[in-house]
């Protein structure tokens, strides 16, 4: 029986002693060893009572074993729900409840915090640590190293990725086998990946960039990955001569460029540097080319669609643009009010259609209907324009979503925390430009009459309630928030006023 995603990405490597993962300690995990481990995990997961279509929520550190959980889920037909390791237990509670996960996978250190959550929603709980230990590994040990692959169709759900808007609760984007496979096939071809490629992989694997873009491409191409636990400057520089390609967020490139060891000689063996998940400053493009001779390839994707556009592999990779629609992807700029397509050069909302576009939002039919048109076009929420040469420019968002270091952050969640603090009358949270992170979070506070807000105490409270990447980098006190005649806070004016807050000195 067919399982298109498993057959195309994984099964073709069965029994092959070819390298797949190069680990920092020099260990090499072959494709064969990886698939045998994944099969054992599939047995252990299904032994917990999970059947095709059931959800598995994972909040675990990056490791070869963590990646094998993904393969196991695909083979067993279980829907993977990867969660940011920075999420607090209170944040994770919502995802487990909303998804109806039947199994939660966490680290040993988080087990005490996760046990009440799993118990509350009648989910099983297993552990998996960065070193590969944990109760999942214990349960898998000694189980068969082959697993009868479950039949799935291209329209069957493979992953549930939660994304945030500016209001309301996080939405679970339903990605199918066909969505992920179509994107992997197009990108492998467009970016010229082959079995000779060695990808320097320092991205997290709870995010679509590191999990579905990077991993799926290298599996499809038959190449290998230098699999680093996280971005570490010394490790990146040490491993780069062994690599042919790298995918990263803008932060990776700014930090590499700040190190004098990152030179033309160091990158001589590289053929491709890709950047995404956050806007890349034109200055970074310029510095990169001057230092190394390489032009970064920037592309544009979303949780709901994976990749939509890319600068060309052959041709002009233009700074400040995200290139052209990928083969099979239709893109148009429309008027937000009428939905009518706009001519090139005009700014409007970006809409995309193609086999990469998700199935809809989990248990949110109204949200799905509002953002996924009946003709298949997805309203991205981003604003853009197409120039005379056909390149797409992202000029902003018609939502207040903040993207910092590749992570999506919605302001309302942070505002609720700030508003609850003593001395705070109201707040507005915005994203402002930051050379390292693309954007960073700033909280604007209006104090209660006759009271003074303790900014240090507010920062501490936010630190306890929110994942680190959501913490406001600066708290600003104003007499009042700017509003329009309808009383709505004009965040665009706040962004303009504070846009230079983190500008380089001089």
C-alpha positions in Angstrom: 0.0 0.0 0.0 1.3 3.5 -0.9 2.4 6.1 1.5 3.6 8.8 -0.9 5.7 10.9 1.6 7.4 7.9 3.3 7.9 6.2 0.0 9.6 9.2 -1.7 11.6 10.6 1.2 12.4 7.6 3.4 11.8 4.1 2.0 14.1 4.6 -0.9 17.1 4.7 1.5 16.2 1.5 3.3 19.3 -0.7 3.7 21.7 1.9 2.4 24.8 2.5 4.4 25.1 6.0 2.9 25.7 8.9 5.4 22.7 10.9 6.5 23.6 12.8 9.7 27.1 13.9 10.6 27.2 14.7 14.3 29.5 17.1 16.1 31.4 14.3 17.8 32.3 12.8 14.5 29.6 10.1 14.6 27.9 9.4 11.3 24.3 8.1 11.3 23.6 6.2 8.0 20.3 6.2 6.2 19.8 2.6 7.1 20.5 3.1 10.8 18.2 6.1 10.9 15.3 4.1 9.3 15.8 1.2 11.6 15.5 3.5 14.6 12.5 5.2 13.1 10.8 1.8 12.7 11.4 1.0 16.4 9.9 4.3 17.4 6.9 3.7 15.2 6.3 0.4 17.1 6.7 2.2 20.4 4.3 5.0 19.4 1.6 2.7 18.1 2.0 0.5 21.2 0.6 3.6 23.1 -2.6 3.1 21.2 -2.1 5.7 18.5 -3.7 4.9 15.1 -3.5 6.8 11.8 -4.7 10.3 12.1 -4.0 10.6 15.9 -1.8 13.5 17.0 1.6 13.3 18.7 2.7 16.5 20.4 6.5 16.8 20.7 8.4 19.4 22.7 11.9 18.0 22.7 15.5 19.1 22.0 17.0 18.6 18.5 18.7 15.3 18.1 18.9 12.4 15.6 16.3 10.6 17.7 14.0 13.6 17.5 14.2 13.6 13.8 13.5 9.9 13.7 10.2 10.6 15.5 9.2 12.6 12.4 10.0 9.6 10.2 8.2 7.2 12.6 5.0 9.4 12.5 5.0 9.5 8.7 5.5 5.7 8.5 2.7 5.0 11.0 0.3 7.7 9.7 0.4 9.6 13.0 0.1 13.4 12.7 3.1 15.2 14.1 2.7 18.3 16.2 6.1 19.9 16.8 6.2 22.6 19.5 8.8 25.2 20.2 11.0 24.1 23.1 10.8 27.6 24.6 7.1 27.4 25.2 6.1 27.4 28.8 3.8 24.7 30.3 0.9 27.2 30.3 1.4 27.8 26.6 1.8 24.1 25.7 -1.4 23.3 27.6 -3.5 25.0 24.8 -1.8 23.1 22.0 -2.3 19.7 23.7 -6.0 20.5 24.4 -6.8 22.0 21.0 -5.1 19.3 19.0 -6.5 16.4 21.0 -3.1 14.9 21.1 -3.1 11.3 22.3 0.6 11.2 23.2 2.9 14.0 24.5 6.7 13.6 24.1 8.8 15.9 26.3 12.3 15.8 28.0 12.9 14.3 31.4 13.5 17.8 32.8 10.0 18.9 31.7 8.2 15.8 32.7 6.9 17.1 36.0 5.5 20.2 34.3 4.0 18.2 31.4 2.5 15.3 33.4 -0.5 17.3 34.7 -1.2 18.6 31.2 -1.1 15.2 29.6 -3.3 13.8 32.4 -5.8 16.7 32.1 -6.4 15.8 28.4 -6.1 12.0 28.8 -2.9 11.8 26.8 0.0 9.4 27.3 3.4 11.0 28.2 6.8 9.7 27.2 10.2 11.4 27.2 13.1 11.8 24.8 16.3 13.8 25.7 18.9 15.5 23.6 21.3 12.6 24.2 18.8 10.1 22.9 17.8 8.7 26.3 14.3 8.7 27.7 11.3 6.5 28.1 10.5 6.4 24.4 14.0 5.0 23.7 13.6 2.6 26.5 10.2 1.4 25.1 11.7 1.1 21.6 14.7 -0.9 22.6 14.5 -4.5 21.3 11.5 -3.8 19.1 11.5 -4.9 15.4 13.7 -2.7 13.2 11.1 -2.9 10.4 7.6 -1.5 10.4 4.7 -2.2 8.0 4.2 1.2 6.5 0.7 2.5 6.9 -1.2 3.3 3.7 -1.9 7.1 3.3 -3.1 9.3 0.5 -1.6 12.6 -0.6 -4.6 14.5 1.0 -4.1 12.8 4.4 -2.9 15.0 7.3 0.9 14.7 8.1 1.6 17.6 10.4 -0.2 20.2 12.5 1.8 23.4 12.9 0.4 26.1 15.1 0.7 29.7 13.8 -0.3 32.9 15.5 -2.3 35.8 14.2 -2.6 39.2 15.9 -5.8 38.3 17.7 -7.4 35.2 19.1 -5.8 31.9 19.8 -3.1 30.1 17.8 -4.3 28.3 14.7 -3.3 24.8 13.7 -2.3 24.7 10.1 -3.1 21.3 8.6 -0.3 20.1 6.2 -0.9 17.1 4.1 1.5 14.5 2.5 0.9 16.2 -0.8 1.7 19.7 0.5 5.1 18.6 1.9 6.0 16.4 -1.0 5.2 18.9 -3.7 7.3 21.6 -1.9 10.3 19.3 -1.4 10.3 18.2 -5.1 10.1 21.8 -6.4 12.8 23.1 -4.1 15.2 20.2 -4.6 15.0 20.9 -8.3 15.1 24.7 -8.1 18.0 24.9 -5.7 19.9 22.1 -7.5 20.3 19.7 -4.5 21.9 16.3 -5.3 23.3 13.3 -3.4 26.6 15.1 -3.3 25.2 17.9 -1.1 26.2 18.2 2.6 23.9 20.7 4.3 25.1 22.6 7.3 22.0 22.3 9.6 21.8 24.5 12.7 18.1 25.3 12.5 15.5 24.0 15.1 13.3 21.1 14.0 10.1 22.3 15.6 9.8 24.8 12.8 8.9 24.2 9.1 12.3 25.7 7.9 14.5 23.2 9.7 12.1 20.2 9.7 10.2 20.2 6.4 12.3 22.4 4.1 15.9 21.4 5.0 15.3 17.8 6.0 12.8 16.9 3.3 15.1 18.3 0.5 18.1 16.4 1.7 16.1 13.2 2.0 14.7 13.6 -1.5 18.1 14.5 -2.9 19.9 11.7 -1.1 22.4 14.1 0.5 23.5 14.4 4.1 23.4 17.0 6.8 25.9 18.2 9.4 23.4 18.1 12.2 24.2 20.7 14.9 22.1 20.9 18.0 21.7 24.7 17.6 23.5 27.7 16.1 27.0 27.9 17.6 29.4 30.3 15.9 32.5 28.3 16.6 30.9 25.0 15.5 29.5 26.7 12.3 32.9 27.9 11.3 34.6 24.6 12.2 32.1 22.6 10.1 31.7 24.9 7.1 34.6 23.5 5.1 32.9 20.1 5.0 29.6 21.6 3.8 28.3 22.5 0.3 25.2 24.4 1.4 23.5 26.1 4.4 20.0 27.3 5.3 19.6 29.9 8.0 17.7 32.8 9.4 19.1 36.4 9.1 20.6 36.1 12.6 22.9 33.3 11.4 24.4 35.5 8.7 24.8 38.7 10.8 26.7 36.7 13.4 28.9 35.0 10.9 29.7 38.3 9.3 30.7 39.8 12.6 33.4 37.1 13.0 36.7 37.7 11.1 37.1 34.0 10.6 34.2 34.0 8.1 36.1 34.6 4.9 36.2 33.8 1.2 38.6 31.0 1.9 36.3 29.4 4.5 33.3 29.4 2.2 35.2 28.3 -0.9 33.6 24.9 -0.8 30.1 26.2 -0.5 27.7 26.4 -3.4 24.6 27.8 -1.8 23.5 30.0 1.2 19.7 30.3 1.7 18.0 32.7 4.1 14.4 32.8 5.2 11.8 32.9 8.1 12.5 36.7 8.6 13.4 39.6 6.3 17.0 39.9 5.4 18.5 43.4 5.4 19.9 44.5 2.1 23.0 45.5 4.1 23.5 41.8 5.0 23.4 40.9 1.3 26.0 43.5 0.5 28.3 42.5 3.3 28.0 38.8 2.5 29.0 39.3 -1.2 31.9 41.6 -0.3 33.3 39.3 2.3 32.8 35.9 0.6 31.8 36.4 -3.0 28.5 34.6 -2.3 25.0 36.1 -2.8 22.5 34.8 -0.3 19.4 33.3 -1.9 16.3 34.7 -0.1 12.9 33.0 -0.4 9.4 33.5 1.0 7.3 31.0 2.8 4.7 30.6 5.5 3.7 27.9 8.0 0.5 27.3 6.0 2.2 27.0 2.6 5.9 26.1 3.1 7.8 27.9 0.3 6.0 30.1 -2.2 8.7 32.1 -4.0 12.5 32.1 -4.4 15.2 34.2 -5.9 16.8 32.3 -8.8 19.6 29.8 -8.4 20.9 31.0 -11.8 20.3 34.7 -12.3 20.1 37.8 -10.3 19.4 37.3 -6.6 18.1 40.7 -5.8 18.6 42.1 -2.3 15.3 43.3 -0.8 13.2 40.8 -2.8 12.1 37.3 -2.4 12.2 36.4 -6.1 9.6 34.7 -8.2 6.8 32.2 -7.6 8.0 28.6 -7.5 6.9 26.3 -10.3 3.3 25.2 -9.7 2.7 28.2 -7.4 0.4 31.0 -8.5 0.8 34.4 -6.8 -1.2 37.6 -7.1 -1.4 40.9 -5.4 -4.9 41.9 -4.6 -7.0 44.7 -3.1 -7.8 43.8 0.5 -11.3 45.3 0.2 -12.4 43.9 -3.1 -10.1 40.9 -3.6 -9.5 42.0 -7.2 -6.0 41.5 -8.6 -3.8 44.7 -8.8 -1.4 45.6 -11.6 2.3 45.1 -11.1 3.9 47.9 -9.1 0.9 48.4 -6.8 1.0 47.3 -3.2 -1.7 44.9 -2.0 -2.2 41.7 -0.1 -0.3 38.6 -1.3 -2.4 35.6 -2.2 -1.0 32.2 -3.3 -2.4 29.0 -4.7 -0.7 25.7 -5.4 -0.2 22.1 -4.2 1.9 23.5 -1.3 -1.1 25.4 0.2 -2.4 23.8 3.4 -5.7 22.0 3.9 -7.1 24.6 6.4 -7.0 25.4 10.1 -7.6 22.6 12.6 -11.1 22.8 14.1 -11.5 26.4 12.9 -13.8 26.4 9.8 -14.6 30.1 10.1 -10.9 31.0 10.1 -10.3 28.7 7.2 -13.2 30.2 5.2 -11.9 33.7 5.9 -8.3 33.1 4.8 -8.6 30.2 2.3 -10.8 31.2 -0.7 -13.1 28.7 -2.3 -10.9 28.9 -5.5 -7.9 27.7 -3.5 -6.1 31.1 -3.1 -4.7 31.6 0.4 -4.7 35.2 1.8 -1.3 35.4 3.4 -1.8 38.5 5.5 1.4 39.9 4.0 1.6 43.0 1.8 3.7 43.1 -1.3 4.3 44.4 -4.8 5.7 42.9 -8.0 8.3 45.0 -9.7 8.7 45.5 -13.5 11.0 42.5 -13.7 8.6 40.2 -11.8 10.4 40.1 -8.5 8.2 40.0 -5.4 8.9 42.6 -2.6 7.4 42.1 0.8 6.6 45.6 2.1 4.8 44.8 5.3 1.9 42.9 6.9 -1.8 43.7 7.1 -1.7 42.0 10.5 0.5 43.0 13.3 2.3 39.7 13.5 6.0 40.1 14.6 8.6 37.8 13.1 11.7 37.8 15.3 14.6 35.5 14.5 12.2 33.4 12.4 9.7 32.9 15.2 6.1 34.2 14.9 4.9 36.3 17.8 1.5 37.8 18.1 1.3 41.0 20.2 -2.0 40.4 21.9 -0.6 37.6 24.1 2.2 39.9 25.3 -0.2 42.9 25.8 -2.4 40.8 28.1 0.6 40.1 30.3 1.7 43.8 30.3 -1.8 45.1 30.9 -2.2 42.9 34.0 0.8 44.5 35.8 0.5 47.0 38.6 0.6 50.6 37.3 -0.2 49.7 33.7 -3.3 51.3 32.2 -2.8 49.8 28.7 -0.1 48.7 26.4 0.7 48.1 22.8 3.3 45.7 21.5 5.1 46.2 18.2 8.0 44.8 16.2 10.8 47.2 15.3 13.8 46.6 12.9 16.7 44.7 14.4 19.9 43.8 12.5 20.2 40.4 14.2 16.6 39.2 14.4 14.9 41.0 11.6 12.5 42.4 14.1 12.4 42.5 17.9 9.6 43.1 20.4 9.0 46.4 22.0 6.3 47.1 24.6 4.7 50.6 24.8 3.1 51.3 28.1 0.7 54.0 29.4 0.7 54.3 33.2 -2.3 54.5 35.3 -3.0 58.0 36.5 -1.1 58.9 39.6 1.0 55.6 39.5 4.4 54.7 38.3 5.0 51.4 36.6 8.0 49.4 37.8 9.6 48.4 34.4 12.0 46.0 35.9 9.3 44.2 37.7 7.1 44.1 34.6 10.0 42.6 32.6 10.4 39.9 35.3 6.7 39.1 35.1 6.8 38.8 31.3 9.9 36.5 31.7 7.9 34.1 33.8 4.8 34.1 31.7 6.2 34.0 28.2 8.8 32.1 26.1 12.1 34.0 25.9 11.7 34.9 22.2 8.5 36.8 23.1 10.1 39.0 25.8 10.0 42.7 25.1 13.5 43.9 24.5 12.6 47.3 25.6 9.7 48.9 27.5 8.7 52.4 26.6 6.4 54.7 28.6 4.2 57.1 26.7 1.5 59.5 28.0 -1.0 58.0 25.5 -1.2 55.6 22.6 -1.9 57.1 19.2 -5.5 56.3 18.0 -7.6 57.0 14.9 -11.1 58.5 15.0 -12.6 55.1 15.6 -10.4 54.6 18.7 -8.1 52.0 17.2 -4.5 52.1 18.3 -2.3 53.1 15.3 0.6 50.8 15.7 2.0 51.9 12.4 2.7 55.3 14.0 4.4 53.6 17.0 6.6 51.6 14.6 7.6 54.7 12.7 8.4 56.6 15.9 10.5 53.8 17.3 12.0 52.3 14.1 15.5 53.5 15.0 15.5 52.2 18.5 18.0 49.4 17.7 19.8 51.1 14.8 23.6 50.8 14.8 25.4 53.6 16.4 27.0 56.1 14.1 
